[in-house]
């Protein structure tokens, strides 16, 4: 079922307020290897990369602090 135009606008507005985007650059051919690994793990490419990043930060003793839900709205 397609999103209504109003719902699509609302989603974009929420995303703009609550999410940041990061552009990644990888060597030719690596994108598909990473995508395949994410698929094998049953995760989206985004979730796979974010999970790996958080695990790395944790292993280095760094804490990722997100804004609480009530502050995001």
Steps between C-alpha positions, in 0.01 A plus 500: 500500500645834396548779752271797467665824399429646846655199678806517274546870584457428872759220482750727322444775758556256789812357332647848444449588867612171656753333271845585367637359178856383439636434152753217478760450233644151450724345237338363187348160571493539878146638505354177367710291740375704795143485370528120467634471856210711628251284312661183637461647851134572428553875536464805284823651375444800728441289812804283420730802470357677806528181710862453392580863578343480846689176575828666399428804715415277797820300456695828507324609818292765329133543583246605239252734663175554310242765575220362720173433313315783676759754379466383140134594464 
